[in-house]
Amino acid sequence: MQDHSVVLSLVPSRPIFSGGDRAWTEVLDFKRTDSDQIDGFLLKVFVTVMEERSVSRAAIRLNVPQPTISAALGRLRRALGDPLLVRGRKEMVPTEQAIEVFATAKKIVDDLETLCSARADPARQGSRRSFAIGTFDYVSPDFVPLIVADVLKAMPSAMVQVHSLSVDKNYQEELESGGLDLVIGNWGEPSEQLRRRMLFSDEIVCLMRRGHPLAEGELTEAKYLGAAHAGLIPYHVDRLGVIDAYLAKRGLRRDIRVVLPAFNGIAHLLTETDLIFTTCRSFLQGHARGLPLAVLPAPALFPPMSFYLLWHERSHYSKECRVLRSSVARTVLKFRNKSTPVPASRSRQPQSELAIAADHKPR
């Protein structure tokens, strides 16, 4: 059996030592098979020369120097043990082996080009990718149709599935396994294991029925902590919700009398009780619109609430998923610009602020 041991000399195109002309050479000694010596470029050169029947015309077509084409053809000849193309009277003439392998080489080259370019423009390629987006029910119901419309505009053949996240659904595992491609939500401290992009920060407000004893006058920290509150079951069984987690950091705790599993129904509950619900202003646009509720600024102890996109590293470089993330961010911008927030009485906090920032890379 022939020994295909080779010596590979890696010489940099410029000196790696500043101020000197020295370069380095690394010698690797390993076994290679014939197929190991053939790469996509060699096959593309072979196919092009076969089609052009000329090294010079192939060089012009591939936009590379003619010596590069000749060197590549020489490597392929040595690997296959055949001259492949020989000189003829007017043009190069393929050998029998060249004719025999041309169809296979052509298919490989076409497949490689498809592999490298198929996802360059998902819309142009008619991507039929199915996307799974996870979101919490506090996201305005007006928002989801806008996301779907924008994604389908960018990729008309795509399919979009919107999943409601709950306490029994581990969105981090779903993102890692491929069950979800993207999650929209708010977290006080998003997972450092995931990629993320901040969408916007939103003012925190307090909702209560009109005529509530605390609806008039300033809602102080003491009044807030002494009132009866409605809360939600945390979406993470091992941690508090955003509001209660922030209070816990300050050693504070509110008096939660009613805990519901979801946002649906909270606004109507408030109209019939003296409960207070603390949430972000975005909640009003989809869940409390038109109801007899008073909206007060939360005590100054609360910072704005941040909303994020979260995704896993596995989908970060997918061009289709990049289009998806851009569509969602673009939709957020449109939605925030079109929405007219319900004014909070005597608001002390800044209005909702859109802040589409650079992606955060996981640790």
Buried (B, 14 or more C-beta within 10 A) or exposed (E): EEEEEEEEEEEEEEEEEEEEEEEEEEEEEEEEEEEEBBBBBBBBBBBBBBEBBBBEBBBBBBEBEBEBBBEBBEBBBEBBEBBBBEEEEEEBBBBEEBEEBBEEBBEBBEEBEEEEEEBEEBBEBEBEBEBBBBBBBBBBEEBBEBBBEBBBEBBEEBEBEBBEBBEEBBBBEBBBEEBBBBBBBBBBEBBEEBBBBBBBBBBBBBBBBEEBEBBEEEBEBEBBBEBEBBBBEBBEEEBBBBBBBBBEEEEEEBEBBBEBEEBEEBBEBBBEBBBBBBBBBBBBBBBBEEBEBBBBBBBEEBEBBBBBBBBBEBBBEBBBBBBBBBBBBBBBBEBBEEBEBBEBBEBEBEEBEBEBEEEBEBE
